């Protein structure tokens, strides 16, 4: 009986950790500090995700990734 409860508790802990990992890996936007504007090839093949932010302090610009399929990433400028 103790073993069964321990296994179930470990499964619950594992599920909770997986849920937390999904939040941090897919739902929270990441911020990238770069020295130029993003292009169509700054895409999922380079690890970018929709929602990511790109900051270009050299030109004082910021961008948000709208979609990032291979070879056709769309980044929206968010600064005036």
N, C-alpha and C positions, 0 to 999 in steps of 0.2 A: 504494500500500500504506500509506503514512504517513497519507494522508487518511482511509482506511477505519478505521484504528486510532483516529484522533482523533475521528471521528464516533461510534464505538462507545464511547469513553471519555466523551464528552459525554453520551451517552444514559445511561450508567451513573451519572454524576454527577447528572443530572436525576432519575433514579429514586430515588437515595438522598435527594436533597433533598425529593422529594415524600413519601417515607416519614417523614422527620423532621417535615415540615409536618403530616402526618396525626396524628402523635403529639401535637404541641403544640396542634393545633386541635380534636382530638376526644377524646383520651384523658386529658389532664391536666386535672383539675378547676380551674376558675377560682374565685377568691374575690371576692365582692362585698361592699363595706362600705356598708350602708344604715342609715337611722335608724328603720325600722319593719319589721314582719314581712312576709314575702312573701305574695302572694295568688295566686288562680287565674289572674289576668291577667299575672302575672310569668312569661311563657312564652317559647316559641321565637320569637314575633313580636318580642320585645324583645331577642332575642339570647341568652337563657339556654339552657343545655344540661343534660341529665341528668348528675348528678354534681357540678354546680357547688355551691359553698358560699356561703351568705349570712350575713354577720355583722351583727348589730344591737347595737352597743355602747351605744346609748341604753337599751335594755331588758335588756342583758346576755344576749342570746339568739343562738343559731346554728342554721342550718337547712341541710339538704342537699336538692338537687332530685332527686326520684325519677323524675318524668317531666314533660315540659313542653309537651304539645301545646297548640295555640292555644286559649285560653279555659278550659283545665282543667288547669293546672299543679298538681302535687302536690309540696309541700315538707314534709319531715319535720323536726320540731324535734329538735335533737341535744344540747340542754342540758337539765338537770333543771328 
